[in-house]
Amino acid sequence: MAYTLFRAIAGVALRWFYRSIEVHGVDRIPRGSPVLFVVNHPNALVDALIVVWIAPRRVWITAKATLFEHPLLGPLLSWFGVLPLRRASDARGRRDDADPARNRETFRAVNAALAARRAILVFPEGKSHDDPFLAPLKTGAARMALNARDSGDAPGLVIVPIGLTFERKDAPRSRVFVQVGEPLPVDEWRQPSHQRPIEALTAEIDARLRAVTLNYSSVNDAARATALSGVIAALVTDAVPLGKSDRPLGVEARIARRLGALNVELSTARPALRKRADDLVRRLDAYRHTVAAHGIRIEDVGISVSRRDGARFVAREAWIFVVAGPLALWGRLNHWLPFHAARLVAMRSVESAADPAMRTIVAGAAIVLTAYMAQGVAVALLTGPLVATAYLLSLPIAAEVNFYSSERLARAIRRARAFLKFRRNPEVHGSLLSELSSLRNDTLALDTDLRASMAKTGG
């Protein structure tokens, strides 16, 4: 019951902070086998909440032991069954600094949980960080898996890699992409003859995590790749209808991963292909700046500018906001103060890019629940328990409608602005459409030619 409540609250809190959480490959998670989830760790507590929310089975979490020293958080973590892991960096200056058995009890607990066919969450990087690449993995996950396999206590154990990609992990109403990677049945895995099993399995986990994460050498490289993948995604995909959320972040993640592969392929490609790629990147950058200078977005360049479509657009959006507007306003009135209070708490003394989301979600959940309780008690005293129950049930629904309506209104205004600009300046619209079509064709042609070139050279 406690876990069900925790998972539900985590889901609500995540949906309040992030605009969308897109999940691919959840069907790869075994339902009845013992599972070791290995996950990258860019966003502190939020990472665990996301895995708990998307997994179709109960997840037992491991966390750094220092969290258990907090007088309030420690007992709460123990109550939820969180298992403490003591890192070497946590133990410096203590008696167990160099003690290889400092996690013996945790490993026993993990082994017992896997023997009971449970799912355990491990962050093999050993820390949460802001770097745009996967940190060197610790060997703990591999040792847990091999210990469970070799003891014979957890037959059928599967390691499941999960990659978390945040559009902007510190920004409210941004997007998240969760990709479940290829499962690794531990019973079937065998290490290469020239490597020791723990190091070999750690390397295998590293490879599978890199296949579902984006890794860059620097923050600048990450920002440039993100911008470029966004432009290409806008070029090669159709405009997203207003009734749906924005273009899936997974599309941009796949394009960003392909761009990384292209960089490797270009390093050995013919000079003519490298020149084509450089020219194309310059044109893409120039197009992005040109579209931005007109105050529109690339995904809106291809919209219809006929009067009939414009009238249909106005009628549809007006009707939606007439229907949803009152409930959205109700949600805004009841949540504006708690949400802004949580944001103020979150932005105090920020030390990491992970702090805003983590603190906003934790503070927001506490403040919103407190506000709900206070409002529920007040309404119950004034009108009775039945009305108070209906009132409380309406609040989270109204909050969801408010978020949806606010974001749809922003997209509608943006698209209406593009429509009016193109109606006033058909030459601008024609020029942007022509260049968009040319860029799309050249981008796809370059990708095709590079694939063909690599196939010829055996790359």
Beta strands, then each sheet from edge to edge (+ up, - down):
strand 1: 20-24
strand 2: 35-39
strand 3: 59-64
strand 4: 83-85
strand 5: 119-122
strand 6: 158-166
strand 7: 175-180
strand 8: 184-185
sheet 1: 1+ 7+ 6- 2- 5- 3- 4-
sheet 2: 1+ 7+ 6- 8+
end
